[in-house]
């Protein structure tokens, strides 16, 4: 992977600066002239630039939340390490003659998340995302971790940011775990699309992610004063 330094947008995330944390992530490199249309056709968001999107099963359950980074001659997919094999199996089996080639750059790079816009070297890819600033660094680049796991949890609770293995799991659909903004409402077919569209049109998404004051029974992420939990959505 050959990352480049890019400008980022300002964020409105509400949290005191806590620093940088290393994520348990994989990085897939997708090449070929059909790479963008291929990923667009399999995931919930419209791929017309750098973005986050969700891959879902036929029953609209989450396979993984990923960040998609468009480079000049390839795109990178950054997801959650333990979900890599399921995602790879899901997309590899659906290439079906398209000009798409998938490689794995995980072992050569590390992925970090920063809650503020920090200065990085030209060898580090930096992207502004809805969760914070995503940093992809070659293993030769030393980025200091300055955020603990508990501080990361507090940051996520304060901003109602779901995370894989906590709120984002194969048991939940995107609308239930705080990823509704990544489900494009005017997009064509993708796997799981009909179910998600029906949930929205009928107002029956079932559950939603909320931030509640402690103590919280069954919390998915516990913070100092508040926690995150997926609860049954109240009927309108």
N, C-alpha and C positions, 0 to 999 in steps of 0.2 A: 504494500500500500504506500502511495506517495502523497502524503497529506500536504495541504497548503494552508497558510494563515489567511483568515478572512475576517472582515468586519462583522460585528454582531449588533443586534438591536438592543435598546434598553428594555429592562424587565420591570414588571410591577409586582413581583413576588414580595409578599409581606413577611419578612423575617430579618432579624439581626444577622449580620454577616457571620458565618460559621466556618467557611473555608471550602476545602476540596476533599473529596472522598473517592477512592478507587472503587469501581463497580465490577461486579462479576458479570462480564459481558463477552459476547462473541462478535466477530466481525466477518461478514460474508461479502465477497466481491462479486458483483454480477456484471458480466460483459456481454456484448453482442448487440446488434442493432435493435432487437426487440426488448431490451432489458427494461425500459421504462413502462411500456405497455404491458409487459408480462407481470411486473409487480403491481401495477395499477389494477390489473384485472383480477388479482387474487386478494386484495386487501381493502379495508374499509374507507380509507381516505383517498382523495384525488391526488395522484402523484404528478404535480406540475412544477416541482421545485423541491428543495429540502423540506422535509416534513416528518411528522410521526404518523404511524398508521398501525392498524391491528390486523393480524391474520386470524381468521375464525374458521371453525369446523362447519359442517353441514347443519349442525344444530345451533350455530351461532355462538359456541363457546370459544373462549380465547385460546389460541395457540401461542401467540406472543405479541407483545407490544414492541415495536421497533422504531428506531430513527433511521430514515432514509436520507443519505447524503449523495447528491448528484455531482459527480466529477466530470471532467471533459470526455473521457472515453470509458467510464464505468460508473456504477453506483455502488455505494457501500450500505449494507444493512447491519445495524448495530442493535443487538437484542440481549436477552438475559441468558447467561451461560447454561443453566440447567435445562432451558427450553430449546436449545439449539438443535438437537437431533430431531425432535418432533417437527420443528419448523423446516428443517432441511428435507425431511421425508415428505412433508406436505407440498413443498414447492417443486422439488426435483421430479416428482412423479407427474407433474403437470406441464412440463416443458413442451412435449408433444410436437416436435419438429420445428419449434420456433428457434430463432437465432439467439440463444441464451446459453451462457456458460457460467457456472457458479464455482467460485473458489473460496477457500477458507484462510483468512489472514489473522485469525485469533492469536496464534502462537507468537506472532511477530510484533504485536501491538498491545497496549494497555488502554483502558477506557476510564476516564474520570468524569465526575460531575462537580462543577463549582457553583456556589450560590451567588457569585459575583463575577463581574467581567475582569479577569486577570490577564496580565501580559504573558504571552507564551512565545516560544521560538518559532521560526518559520517551518520547522519540521513537525509541528503539532497542528492538527486540524482542530479548529474551534468553531462551534456552531451554537447559536442561540436557540434554545428549545423552550417549550412550555414548562419544563421541569427545572431549568437552569442552563448553565453553559456546559455543553458536552465537549470534552477534550479527548482526542484520540492521538496517542503518542507512541512512536516506535519504542521498543524496549530499551534502546540506547539512550532515550531521553528520561532524565530523572525528574519526576514531578512529586513534590512533597505533599503527603496527605496531612491536612490540618483540621479535618472534621472527623469526629468519632462516630461510631454507629448510632449511639444515643442522640448525638447532635443531629445526625441525618434524619433520624426518626422524628425529632422535634421540628425540624425544618419541614418535613413532609406533612406532619400533622397541622402545623400552622397554616400551610398553604393548600391543604387537602390534596396532596399529590399521592396517588396510588403507586405501589411498587410491586414488581413480580415476586411471587412467593408469599406475599402479604395480602393485598387486595386483589391483585391481578393473578388469577389462577385458572386452570382448565375447568374449574367448576362454575365459573362466572362468565356471563356475556359482557361485552364492553359497556353497555348502558348501566349495568349494575355496579361496576367497579370504578366509575369516575372517568370513563373514556368516551363518553357520548360526543364530546366535541371533535373526536377523531373519526366519527362515523358520518361521512358526507351524506347529506340528505338528498342531493340531486344527482347522485352517481348511479351508473348502470349496474349491471349484475356483477356480483362476486360471490364467493362461497359464504353462505350465511346471510346474504343480503335480504332475502325475502322475509326471514323471521324477524330481523331487526327492524325492517320497514313496517311490518305488521304491528310489532310492539309499539312503535311510535305512533302510528296512525290510530291505533285503538287506545292509546294511553295506558298500555299494560306492560310496562317494562319490568314490573314485579318488585325489584329491589333497587336501592341507590346507596351511594357512598356518602356518609355524613361525618361531621366533626361534632363530638359530644363532650360535655364536661365530665371529668373523672369523678367517681369511679365508673367504669364502663364494662359491663359483663360482655364477653365475647368480642372484645376489641381486636381488630386486625393489626393495628399499630398503636402502641401506648406512648403518650407524651407526658410531659410534666404535669400539666393542668387539664389537658384535653386528650382525646384519643380518636382514632378513626374506626368506623364500624360500617359494615354493609347491613342495612336494615330493610325491612319490608316497606315499600313506598306507600304512603297514604293515598287513598283514592281521592280524586278531585270532587 
